[in-house]
Amino acid sequence: MLADPRHSRVVLINMTRGKTPASAGLAPQHVSFSLLQTALEMFGVALTLIGECQAFDIMGQKLMHSTTQLDVDALSIWHDPRFTDNLASRDTGIIFFGGGWLEEDIFIAALHAVERGYDVRLLSDLIATRVDADRSLAFDRMALHGILATTVRQMLLEWAVCLHDPLLTQKVQQLLL
């Protein structure tokens, strides 16, 4: 099923963890962060930053479009009414998660989201692990619960095609060249 940008939300968890994104292993693909910023602006999709995202800045590029930042423990976001009310107020049905750590914070947040009826996607090119050997195990386990891995590039094209707008689709295709 194609993700509809009108019902999508991007949630980035603990992007800095007291480190620079490069040292946390979150910035090897600058293109993905650049595309994320473009996608958020182009489709008007809201961004929520959770936890350690102070002065979140990837290679000089701040993600600011329609951004909500919550200083809350990632394992407790589903008990925080600021987070849950914000999702409900925007008619969110699909959540795209990124950040760190895949096998810990993102794993728990994603499972809770599925339990609450959300369609959950993982932005694999914007996710770091604490233990690299656990990456495939975490993705495999979440796939058993219907949680799909994707990339920012795939998300952007999916949003464009979902809207059935040939000009927008062509613009996205040019952007992805």
Secondary structure as a PSIPRED ss2 file (coil, helix, strand):
# PSIPRED VFORMAT (PSIPRED V4.0)

   1 M C   1.000  0.000  0.000
   2 L C   1.000  0.000  0.000
   3 A C   1.000  0.000  0.000
   4 D C   1.000  0.000  0.000
   5 P H   0.000  1.000  0.000
   6 R H   0.000  1.000  0.000
   7 H H   0.000  1.000  0.000
   8 S E   0.000  0.000  1.000
   9 R E   0.000  0.000  1.000
  10 V E   0.000  0.000  1.000
  11 V E   0.000  0.000  1.000
  12 L E   0.000  0.000  1.000
  13 I E   0.000  0.000  1.000
  14 N C   1.000  0.000  0.000
  15 M C   1.000  0.000  0.000
  16 T C   1.000  0.000  0.000
  17 R C   1.000  0.000  0.000
  18 G C   1.000  0.000  0.000
  19 K C   1.000  0.000  0.000
  20 T C   1.000  0.000  0.000
  21 P C   1.000  0.000  0.000
  22 A C   1.000  0.000  0.000
  23 S C   1.000  0.000  0.000
  24 A C   1.000  0.000  0.000
  25 G C   1.000  0.000  0.000
  26 L C   1.000  0.000  0.000
  27 A C   1.000  0.000  0.000
  28 P C   1.000  0.000  0.000
  29 Q C   1.000  0.000  0.000
  30 H H   0.000  1.000  0.000
  31 V H   0.000  1.000  0.000
  32 S H   0.000  1.000  0.000
  33 F H   0.000  1.000  0.000
  34 S H   0.000  1.000  0.000
  35 L H   0.000  1.000  0.000
  36 L H   0.000  1.000  0.000
  37 Q H   0.000  1.000  0.000
  38 T H   0.000  1.000  0.000
  39 A H   0.000  1.000  0.000
  40 L H   0.000  1.000  0.000
  41 E H   0.000  1.000  0.000
  42 M H   0.000  1.000  0.000
  43 F H   0.000  1.000  0.000
  44 G C   1.000  0.000  0.000
  45 V C   1.000  0.000  0.000
  46 A E   0.000  0.000  1.000
  47 L E   0.000  0.000  1.000
  48 T E   0.000  0.000  1.000
  49 L E   0.000  0.000  1.000
  50 I E   0.000  0.000  1.000
  51 G C   1.000  0.000  0.000
  52 E C   1.000  0.000  0.000
  53 C C   1.000  0.000  0.000
  54 Q C   1.000  0.000  0.000
  55 A C   1.000  0.000  0.000
  56 F C   1.000  0.000  0.000
  57 D C   1.000  0.000  0.000
  58 I E   0.000  0.000  1.000
  59 M C   1.000  0.000  0.000
  60 G C   1.000  0.000  0.000
  61 Q E   0.000  0.000  1.000
  62 K C   1.000  0.000  0.000
  63 L C   1.000  0.000  0.000
  64 M C   1.000  0.000  0.000
  65 H C   1.000  0.000  0.000
  66 S C   1.000  0.000  0.000
  67 T E   0.000  0.000  1.000
  68 T E   0.000  0.000  1.000
  69 Q E   0.000  0.000  1.000
  70 L E   0.000  0.000  1.000
  71 D C   1.000  0.000  0.000
  72 V C   1.000  0.000  0.000
  73 D C   1.000  0.000  0.000
  74 A H   0.000  1.000  0.000
  75 L H   0.000  1.000  0.000
  76 S H   0.000  1.000  0.000
  77 I H   0.000  1.000  0.000
  78 W H   0.000  1.000  0.000
  79 H H   0.000  1.000  0.000
  80 D C   1.000  0.000  0.000
  81 P H   0.000  1.000  0.000
  82 R H   0.000  1.000  0.000
  83 F H   0.000  1.000  0.000
  84 T H   0.000  1.000  0.000
  85 D H   0.000  1.000  0.000
  86 N H   0.000  1.000  0.000
  87 L H   0.000  1.000  0.000
  88 A H   0.000  1.000  0.000
  89 S H   0.000  1.000  0.000
  90 R C   1.000  0.000  0.000
  91 D C   1.000  0.000  0.000
  92 T C   1.000  0.000  0.000
  93 G C   1.000  0.000  0.000
  94 I E   0.000  0.000  1.000
  95 I E   0.000  0.000  1.000
  96 F E   0.000  0.000  1.000
  97 F E   0.000  0.000  1.000
  98 G E   0.000  0.000  1.000
  99 G E   0.000  0.000  1.000
 100 G E   0.000  0.000  1.000
 101 W C   1.000  0.000  0.000
 102 L H   0.000  1.000  0.000
 103 E H   0.000  1.000  0.000
 104 E H   0.000  1.000  0.000
 105 D H   0.000  1.000  0.000
 106 I H   0.000  1.000  0.000
 107 F H   0.000  1.000  0.000
 108 I H   0.000  1.000  0.000
 109 A H   0.000  1.000  0.000
 110 A H   0.000  1.000  0.000
 111 L H   0.000  1.000  0.000
 112 H H   0.000  1.000  0.000
 113 A H   0.000  1.000  0.000
 114 V H   0.000  1.000  0.000
 115 E H   0.000  1.000  0.000
 116 R C   1.000  0.000  0.000
 117 G C   1.000  0.000  0.000
 118 Y C   1.000  0.000  0.000
 119 D E   0.000  0.000  1.000
 120 V E   0.000  0.000  1.000
 121 R E   0.000  0.000  1.000
 122 L E   0.000  0.000  1.000
 123 L E   0.000  0.000  1.000
 124 S E   0.000  0.000  1.000
 125 D E   0.000  0.000  1.000
 126 L E   0.000  0.000  1.000
 127 I E   0.000  0.000  1.000
 128 A E   0.000  0.000  1.000
 129 T C   1.000  0.000  0.000
 130 R C   1.000  0.000  0.000
 131 V C   1.000  0.000  0.000
 132 D H   0.000  1.000  0.000
 133 A H   0.000  1.000  0.000
 134 D H   0.000  1.000  0.000
 135 R H   0.000  1.000  0.000
 136 S H   0.000  1.000  0.000
 137 L H   0.000  1.000  0.000
 138 A H   0.000  1.000  0.000
 139 F H   0.000  1.000  0.000
 140 D H   0.000  1.000  0.000
 141 R H   0.000  1.000  0.000
 142 M H   0.000  1.000  0.000
 143 A H   0.000  1.000  0.000
 144 L C   1.000  0.000  0.000
 145 H C   1.000  0.000  0.000
 146 G C   1.000  0.000  0.000
 147 I C   1.000  0.000  0.000
 148 L E   0.000  0.000  1.000
 149 A E   0.000  0.000  1.000
 150 T E   0.000  0.000  1.000
 151 T C   1.000  0.000  0.000
 152 V H   0.000  1.000  0.000
 153 R H   0.000  1.000  0.000
 154 Q H   0.000  1.000  0.000
 155 M H   0.000  1.000  0.000
 156 L H   0.000  1.000  0.000
 157 L H   0.000  1.000  0.000
 158 E H   0.000  1.000  0.000
 159 W H   0.000  1.000  0.000
 160 A H   0.000  1.000  0.000
 161 V H   0.000  1.000  0.000
 162 C H   0.000  1.000  0.000
 163 L C   1.000  0.000  0.000
 164 H C   1.000  0.000  0.000
 165 D C   1.000  0.000  0.000
 166 P H   0.000  1.000  0.000
 167 L H   0.000  1.000  0.000
 168 L H   0.000  1.000  0.000
 169 T H   0.000  1.000  0.000
 170 Q H   0.000  1.000  0.000
 171 K H   0.000  1.000  0.000
 172 V H   0.000  1.000  0.000
 173 Q H   0.000  1.000  0.000
 174 Q H   0.000  1.000  0.000
 175 L H   0.000  1.000  0.000
 176 L C   1.000  0.000  0.000
 177 L C   1.000  0.000  0.000
